[in-house]
Amino acid sequence: MRSRNVTKVTFALAKSGCINNRLENSFQGCAVQELRSAVRFPIKLPIAVNSEVAAQTAETQDISAGGVLFYVDSDMAVGSTITFSIAMPASVLGTPADVLVNCVGRVIRCSDDAGRKSVAAVIDEYRFERS
């Protein structure tokens, strides 16, 4: 039986700043273990993001119970703590009113994507507010 080369991607690896190079260059042809445990929903929503450096508006690419992928105009440091708010439409949630989700999370990836920055963040805490 042929063994597969599987690498577990951890927060420490992401924080080291070398995750993108390792995944793109070192693991070509190798399997990378998928750590996502929640279903991702491809939905574009406005998001207000506050980091240690600046406040920015952005647009989500996808959302799950454990994280979010969004686009911004400037770099965000991997490992940095961010707060963000997403207005979830009632039509998406199946609720009578929109729900504002206030989150605290960490940036785990920031990469170039067609002139914008694609940022992946894990959600460490969240709170719902009814509109």
N, C-alpha and C positions, 0 to 999 in steps of 0.2 A: 504494500500500500504506500502510495506517495504522500509525503507529509506536505501540508500547506503552511506557508509562512503567514501567521496571523499576528497582528500587532494591536494591542489594546490602546486606544487613544484616551488618555486621561486628562483631567484639568491641569495637572502638573506639566504634562507634555505641551498642552495648548499654551500655558502661561510662559513656557520657555521661549516662545516666539518662533519655534522651528517647526511647528506642526505643518504649515503649508508646504515648506520645502520637503519635509519627510514624506508627506503623502503624495506630492506631485512627482518627486524625483526618486526617492529611495524605494518606494513600494510598487513600482511599475511591474505589473504581472503578478503581484502578490495580493492575497485577500486581506482586507482591513476589516476588523470586527466592528459591526454596527452596534453602537451603544444606545441608540434611541429606543425608548420604551413606550413612547406615546405616538399616536397617529398624528401626522401633520396635515393641516388643512390649508390648501392654497387659497389665500384670501388677501386681497389688497385693501388695506385700511390705513388711514392716517394715524400716525403715532407721534407722541411728543416725548422726546428722549432728553434726559438730563444726565450729563457725565460730570466728572471732576473738573473738566476743562470748559465745557460749553453746553448750552441748551440748543437742540436742533429739532426740526420737524422732519419726519421721514415717512416712508410708506412700507408697510409689511409686504413680504413675499409669501410667507407661510407662518402659521401659528400652531403650536401644540400645547398640551398641558405643561410641558417641561421647558419650552423655549420658544424663541421667535427668530425669524430671519427678516431683516429689513435693510433698506438702502438709505444711505446718507451721502452728503457731499464731501465730508472730510474723514480722515482716519480716526479710529477709536482704538485705544490701547488694549491689547489682549490682557485679560486679568483684571481690568478696571471694573469698578462697581458702577452701575447705572440705575437710574429710576426711569420708568416710562409709564405712560398712560395710553390705553387703547379704548376707544369708544366702540363697543360691540353692538351692531345694529340689532334691534328686536327681530327683524326678519331673518337674521342669521341664527339667532339663538332660539327662536320660537317663543319669545317672551312678549308680554304686552308692552314693554317699554325698553328703550336702549339701556345698556349696562356699561358703566365706565369701569375698566379694570386698571387699578393702580398696582404696579409691579416694582420689585427690587430684583436686580439680576446682575450677572457678570458677563462681560464680553469674552467669548471663547474663540472667535475667529473674526478677522477683518481682512478682506481681500478686494482687489480691483475687479470691477465688473462693468465694462463698457463706459468708462469715465466716472463711474460712481463707486462707492465703497459698499460692499455687501458685508453686513455685520450679523453674526450669529451670537445670540445671547441665551444663557440658561436663566430660567425664572426661579429665584430662591424664595421669594415671598410674593403673595398677591392679595388684593383686597377688592371686593366688588362694591360699587356704588350705583344705586339706581338713579337714573336721570329724572 
